[in-house]
Amino acid sequence: MEDAGFILGSYALTLAAVAMFAWRTIRSGRRLAEQVPDEDKYWL
């Protein structure tokens, strides 16, 4: 049990890194989608 802090800290750091990567990817995608004309947006 003496390594529990290290293990939980590692999980927290990993979760934060994945969340930040997902947030930046979604934000970048939304910015790029604004540059595409409406008639070219096949996902709408």
PyMOL Python script that loads the backbone (N, CA, C, O; Angstrom):
from pymol import cmd

cmd.read_pdbstr("""\
ATOM      1  N   MET A   1       0.808  -1.201   0.000  1.00  0.00           N
ATOM      2  CA  MET A   1       0.000   0.000   0.000  1.00  0.00           C
ATOM      3  C   MET A   1       0.846   1.258   0.000  1.00  0.00           C
ATOM      4  O   MET A   1       0.298   2.351  -0.139  1.00  0.00           O
ATOM      5  N   GLU A   2       2.124   1.153   0.146  1.00  0.00           N
ATOM      6  CA  GLU A   2       2.947   2.359   0.195  1.00  0.00           C
ATOM      7  C   GLU A   2       3.113   2.996  -1.182  1.00  0.00           C
ATOM      8  O   GLU A   2       3.532   4.150  -1.275  1.00  0.00           O
ATOM      9  N   ASP A   3       2.795   2.275  -2.246  1.00  0.00           N
ATOM     10  CA  ASP A   3       2.895   2.825  -3.595  1.00  0.00           C
ATOM     11  C   ASP A   3       1.562   3.343  -4.115  1.00  0.00           C
ATOM     12  O   ASP A   3       1.468   3.721  -5.283  1.00  0.00           O
ATOM     13  N   ALA A   4       0.536   3.369  -3.282  1.00  0.00           N
ATOM     14  CA  ALA A   4      -0.797   3.778  -3.722  1.00  0.00           C
ATOM     15  C   ALA A   4      -0.796   5.223  -4.220  1.00  0.00           C
ATOM     16  O   ALA A   4      -1.476   5.524  -5.201  1.00  0.00           O
ATOM     17  N   GLY A   5      -0.074   6.098  -3.592  1.00  0.00           N
ATOM     18  CA  GLY A   5      -0.010   7.497  -4.017  1.00  0.00           C
ATOM     19  C   GLY A   5       0.599   7.632  -5.395  1.00  0.00           C
ATOM     20  O   GLY A   5       0.113   8.401  -6.225  1.00  0.00           O
ATOM     21  N   PHE A   6       1.655   6.892  -5.637  1.00  0.00           N
ATOM     22  CA  PHE A   6       2.301   6.916  -6.951  1.00  0.00           C
ATOM     23  C   PHE A   6       1.362   6.380  -8.025  1.00  0.00           C
ATOM     24  O   PHE A   6       1.267   6.948  -9.113  1.00  0.00           O
ATOM     25  N   ILE A   7       0.675   5.294  -7.721  1.00  0.00           N
ATOM     26  CA  ILE A   7      -0.242   4.679  -8.693  1.00  0.00           C
ATOM     27  C   ILE A   7      -1.412   5.606  -8.981  1.00  0.00           C
ATOM     28  O   ILE A   7      -1.744   5.833 -10.145  1.00  0.00           O
ATOM     29  N   LEU A   8      -2.042   6.146  -7.946  1.00  0.00           N
ATOM     30  CA  LEU A   8      -3.167   7.056  -8.147  1.00  0.00           C
ATOM     31  C   LEU A   8      -2.732   8.340  -8.848  1.00  0.00           C
ATOM     32  O   LEU A   8      -3.459   8.866  -9.691  1.00  0.00           O
ATOM     33  N   GLY A   9      -1.570   8.835  -8.509  1.00  0.00           N
ATOM     34  CA  GLY A   9      -1.042  10.024  -9.188  1.00  0.00           C
ATOM     35  C   GLY A   9      -0.789   9.774 -10.660  1.00  0.00           C
ATOM     36  O   GLY A   9      -1.052  10.638 -11.495  1.00  0.00           O
ATOM     37  N   SER A  10      -0.284   8.603 -10.979  1.00  0.00           N
ATOM     38  CA  SER A  10      -0.039   8.246 -12.368  1.00  0.00           C
ATOM     39  C   SER A  10      -1.344   8.144 -13.146  1.00  0.00           C
ATOM     40  O   SER A  10      -1.426   8.596 -14.288  1.00  0.00           O
ATOM     41  N   TYR A  11      -2.369   7.547 -12.527  1.00  0.00           N
ATOM     42  CA  TYR A  11      -3.679   7.472 -13.172  1.00  0.00           C
ATOM     43  C   TYR A  11      -4.241   8.876 -13.394  1.00  0.00           C
ATOM     44  O   TYR A  11      -4.780   9.164 -14.462  1.00  0.00           O
ATOM     45  N   ALA A  12      -4.121   9.742 -12.403  1.00  0.00           N
ATOM     46  CA  ALA A  12      -4.643  11.108 -12.529  1.00  0.00           C
ATOM     47  C   ALA A  12      -3.910  11.871 -13.633  1.00  0.00           C
ATOM     48  O   ALA A  12      -4.536  12.585 -14.417  1.00  0.00           O
ATOM     49  N   LEU A  13      -2.611  11.723 -13.694  1.00  0.00           N
ATOM     50  CA  LEU A  13      -1.827  12.400 -14.724  1.00  0.00           C
ATOM     51  C   LEU A  13      -2.186  11.889 -16.114  1.00  0.00           C
ATOM     52  O   LEU A  13      -2.306  12.675 -17.054  1.00  0.00           O
ATOM     53  N   THR A  14      -2.355  10.596 -16.246  1.00  0.00           N
ATOM     54  CA  THR A  14      -2.733  10.003 -17.531  1.00  0.00           C
ATOM     55  C   THR A  14      -4.117  10.469 -17.952  1.00  0.00           C
ATOM     56  O   THR A  14      -4.318  10.836 -19.109  1.00  0.00           O
ATOM     57  N   LEU A  15      -5.066  10.461 -17.038  1.00  0.00           N
ATOM     58  CA  LEU A  15      -6.424  10.914 -17.341  1.00  0.00           C
ATOM     59  C   LEU A  15      -6.423  12.387 -17.755  1.00  0.00           C
ATOM     60  O   LEU A  15      -7.126  12.764 -18.692  1.00  0.00           O
ATOM     61  N   ALA A  16      -5.652  13.211 -17.075  1.00  0.00           N
ATOM     62  CA  ALA A  16      -5.577  14.632 -17.415  1.00  0.00           C
ATOM     63  C   ALA A  16      -4.969  14.826 -18.805  1.00  0.00           C
ATOM     64  O   ALA A  16      -5.434  15.669 -19.572  1.00  0.00           O
ATOM     65  N   ALA A  17      -3.939  14.054 -19.129  1.00  0.00           N
ATOM     66  CA  ALA A  17      -3.309  14.179 -20.447  1.00  0.00           C
ATOM     67  C   ALA A  17      -4.264  13.756 -21.558  1.00  0.00           C
ATOM     68  O   ALA A  17      -4.329  14.411 -22.598  1.00  0.00           O
ATOM     69  N   VAL A  18      -4.998  12.678 -21.353  1.00  0.00           N
ATOM     70  CA  VAL A  18      -5.964  12.217 -22.360  1.00  0.00           C
ATOM     71  C   VAL A  18      -7.088  13.235 -22.521  1.00  0.00           C
ATOM     72  O   VAL A  18      -7.511  13.515 -23.643  1.00  0.00           O
ATOM     73  N   ALA A  19      -7.574  13.787 -21.422  1.00  0.00           N
ATOM     74  CA  ALA A  19      -8.640  14.785 -21.482  1.00  0.00           C
ATOM     75  C   ALA A  19      -8.172  16.044 -22.208  1.00  0.00           C
ATOM     76  O   ALA A  19      -8.922  16.612 -23.001  1.00  0.00           O
ATOM     77  N   MET A  20      -6.947  16.483 -21.947  1.00  0.00           N
ATOM     78  CA  MET A  20      -6.420  17.659 -22.620  1.00  0.00           C
ATOM     79  C   MET A  20      -6.251  17.402 -24.118  1.00  0.00           C
ATOM     80  O   MET A  20      -6.557  18.272 -24.934  1.00  0.00           O
ATOM     81  N   PHE A  21      -5.775  16.233 -24.477  1.00  0.00           N
ATOM     82  CA  PHE A  21      -5.627  15.888 -25.888  1.00  0.00           C
ATOM     83  C   PHE A  21      -6.986  15.864 -26.586  1.00  0.00           C
ATOM     84  O   PHE A  21      -7.116  16.374 -27.699  1.00  0.00           O
ATOM     85  N   ALA A  22      -7.988  15.284 -25.953  1.00  0.00           N
ATOM     86  CA  ALA A  22      -9.333  15.230 -26.544  1.00  0.00           C
ATOM     87  C   ALA A  22      -9.906  16.633 -26.690  1.00  0.00           C
ATOM     88  O   ALA A  22     -10.496  16.951 -27.722  1.00  0.00           O
ATOM     89  N   TRP A  23      -9.743  17.472 -25.678  1.00  0.00           N
ATOM     90  CA  TRP A  23     -10.259  18.837 -25.723  1.00  0.00           C
ATOM     91  C   TRP A  23      -9.602  19.627 -26.846  1.00  0.00           C
ATOM     92  O   TRP A  23     -10.288  20.337 -27.581  1.00  0.00           O
ATOM     93  N   ARG A  24      -8.277  19.514 -26.992  1.00  0.00           N
ATOM     94  CA  ARG A  24      -7.575  20.236 -28.051  1.00  0.00           C
ATOM     95  C   ARG A  24      -7.959  19.721 -29.426  1.00  0.00           C
ATOM     96  O   ARG A  24      -8.063  20.509 -30.366  1.00  0.00           O
ATOM     97  N   THR A  25      -8.172  18.414 -29.569  1.00  0.00           N
ATOM     98  CA  THR A  25      -8.566  17.840 -30.854  1.00  0.00           C
ATOM     99  C   THR A  25      -9.952  18.325 -31.263  1.00  0.00           C
ATOM    100  O   THR A  25     -10.163  18.703 -32.415  1.00  0.00           O
ATOM    101  N   ILE A  26     -10.891  18.315 -30.329  1.00  0.00           N
ATOM    102  CA  ILE A  26     -12.250  18.780 -30.624  1.00  0.00           C
ATOM    103  C   ILE A  26     -12.249  20.267 -30.941  1.00  0.00           C
ATOM    104  O   ILE A  26     -12.925  20.702 -31.873  1.00  0.00           O
ATOM    105  N   ARG A  27     -11.506  21.040 -30.186  1.00  0.00           N
ATOM    106  CA  ARG A  27     -11.431  22.485 -30.431  1.00  0.00           C
ATOM    107  C   ARG A  27     -10.840  22.780 -31.804  1.00  0.00           C
ATOM    108  O   ARG A  27     -11.331  23.647 -32.527  1.00  0.00           O
ATOM    109  N   SER A  28      -9.797  22.062 -32.153  1.00  0.00           N
ATOM    110  CA  SER A  28      -9.180  22.246 -33.465  1.00  0.00           C
ATOM    111  C   SER A  28     -10.132  21.853 -34.590  1.00  0.00           C
ATOM    112  O   SER A  28     -10.199  22.532 -35.615  1.00  0.00           O
ATOM    113  N   GLY A  29     -10.862  20.768 -34.405  1.00  0.00           N
ATOM    114  CA  GLY A  29     -11.825  20.327 -35.413  1.00  0.00           C
ATOM    115  C   GLY A  29     -12.934  21.337 -35.620  1.00  0.00           C
ATOM    116  O   GLY A  29     -13.363  21.568 -36.750  1.00  0.00           O
ATOM    117  N   ARG A  30     -13.402  21.938 -34.544  1.00  0.00           N
ATOM    118  CA  ARG A  30     -14.463  22.946 -34.663  1.00  0.00           C
ATOM    119  C   ARG A  30     -13.955  24.182 -35.385  1.00  0.00           C
ATOM    120  O   ARG A  30     -14.670  24.769 -36.196  1.00  0.00           O
ATOM    121  N   ARG A  31     -12.725  24.580 -35.093  1.00  0.00           N
ATOM    122  CA  ARG A  31     -12.144  25.731 -35.797  1.00  0.00           C
ATOM    123  C   ARG A  31     -11.997  25.445 -37.290  1.00  0.00           C
ATOM    124  O   ARG A  31     -12.316  26.292 -38.125  1.00  0.00           O
ATOM    125  N   LEU A  32     -11.522  24.270 -37.612  1.00  0.00           N
ATOM    126  CA  LEU A  32     -11.353  23.922 -39.018  1.00  0.00           C
ATOM    127  C   LEU A  32     -12.697  23.793 -39.723  1.00  0.00           C
ATOM    128  O   LEU A  32     -12.809  24.140 -40.899  1.00  0.00           O
ATOM    129  N   ALA A  33     -13.717  23.299 -39.027  1.00  0.00           N
ATOM    130  CA  ALA A  33     -15.037  23.146 -39.631  1.00  0.00           C
ATOM    131  C   ALA A  33     -15.639  24.497 -39.989  1.00  0.00           C
ATOM    132  O   ALA A  33     -16.408  24.596 -40.945  1.00  0.00           O
ATOM    133  N   GLU A  34     -15.302  25.531 -39.238  1.00  0.00           N
ATOM    134  CA  GLU A  34     -15.808  26.870 -39.553  1.00  0.00           C
ATOM    135  C   GLU A  34     -15.268  27.381 -40.881  1.00  0.00           C
ATOM    136  O   GLU A  34     -15.894  28.238 -41.505  1.00  0.00           O
ATOM    137  N   GLN A  35     -14.129  26.879 -41.325  1.00  0.00           N
ATOM    138  CA  GLN A  35     -13.513  27.343 -42.563  1.00  0.00           C
ATOM    139  C   GLN A  35     -14.072  26.648 -43.799  1.00  0.00           C
ATOM    140  O   GLN A  35     -13.819  27.086 -44.921  1.00  0.00           O
ATOM    141  N   VAL A  36     -14.820  25.586 -43.608  1.00  0.00           N
ATOM    142  CA  VAL A  36     -15.372  24.830 -44.728  1.00  0.00           C
ATOM    143  C   VAL A  36     -16.717  25.443 -45.119  1.00  0.00           C
ATOM    144  O   VAL A  36     -17.550  25.696 -44.249  1.00  0.00           O
ATOM    145  N   PRO A  37     -16.941  25.684 -46.415  1.00  0.00           N
ATOM    146  CA  PRO A  37     -18.247  26.218 -46.833  1.00  0.00           C
ATOM    147  C   PRO A  37     -19.366  25.233 -46.496  1.00  0.00           C
ATOM    148  O   PRO A  37     -19.148  24.022 -46.452  1.00  0.00           O
ATOM    149  N   ASP A  38     -20.575  25.772 -46.256  1.00  0.00           N
ATOM    150  CA  ASP A  38     -21.703  24.941 -45.841  1.00  0.00           C
ATOM    151  C   ASP A  38     -22.045  23.871 -46.870  1.00  0.00           C
ATOM    152  O   ASP A  38     -22.437  22.768 -46.489  1.00  0.00           O
ATOM    153  N   GLU A  39     -21.911  24.160 -48.151  1.00  0.00           N
ATOM    154  CA  GLU A  39     -22.259  23.160 -49.167  1.00  0.00           C
ATOM    155  C   GLU A  39     -21.277  21.986 -49.218  1.00  0.00           C
ATOM    156  O   GLU A  39     -21.594  20.930 -49.767  1.00  0.00           O
ATOM    157  N   ASP A  40     -20.090  22.172 -48.648  1.00  0.00           N
ATOM    158  CA  ASP A  40     -19.098  21.097 -48.612  1.00  0.00           C
ATOM    159  C   ASP A  40     -19.138  20.278 -47.328  1.00  0.00           C
ATOM    160  O   ASP A  40     -18.387  19.312 -47.189  1.00  0.00           O
ATOM    161  N   LYS A  41     -19.989  20.643 -46.404  1.00  0.00           N
ATOM    162  CA  LYS A  41     -20.086  19.918 -45.127  1.00  0.00           C
ATOM    163  C   LYS A  41     -21.024  18.729 -45.297  1.00  0.00           C
ATOM    164  O   LYS A  41     -22.238  18.852 -45.136  1.00  0.00           O
ATOM    165  N   TYR A  42     -20.454  17.599 -45.616  1.00  0.00           N
ATOM    166  CA  TYR A  42     -21.248  16.394 -45.830  1.00  0.00           C
ATOM    167  C   TYR A  42     -21.806  15.821 -44.534  1.00  0.00           C
ATOM    168  O   TYR A  42     -22.713  14.990 -44.566  1.00  0.00           O
ATOM    169  N   TRP A  43     -21.275  16.256 -43.394  1.00  0.00           N
ATOM    170  CA  TRP A  43     -21.716  15.699 -42.118  1.00  0.00           C
ATOM    171  C   TRP A  43     -22.952  16.425 -41.573  1.00  0.00           C
ATOM    172  O   TRP A  43     -23.467  16.055 -40.517  1.00  0.00           O
ATOM    173  N   LEU A  44     -23.427  17.445 -42.275  1.00  0.00           N
ATOM    174  CA  LEU A  44     -24.649  18.148 -41.826  1.00  0.00           C
ATOM    175  C   LEU A  44     -25.870  17.614 -42.505  1.00  0.00           C
ATOM    176  O   LEU A  44     -26.977  18.087 -42.247  1.00  0.00           O
TER     177      LEU A  44
END
""", "prot")
cmd.dss("prot")
cmd.show_as("cartoon", "prot")
cmd.util.cbc("prot")
cmd.orient("prot")
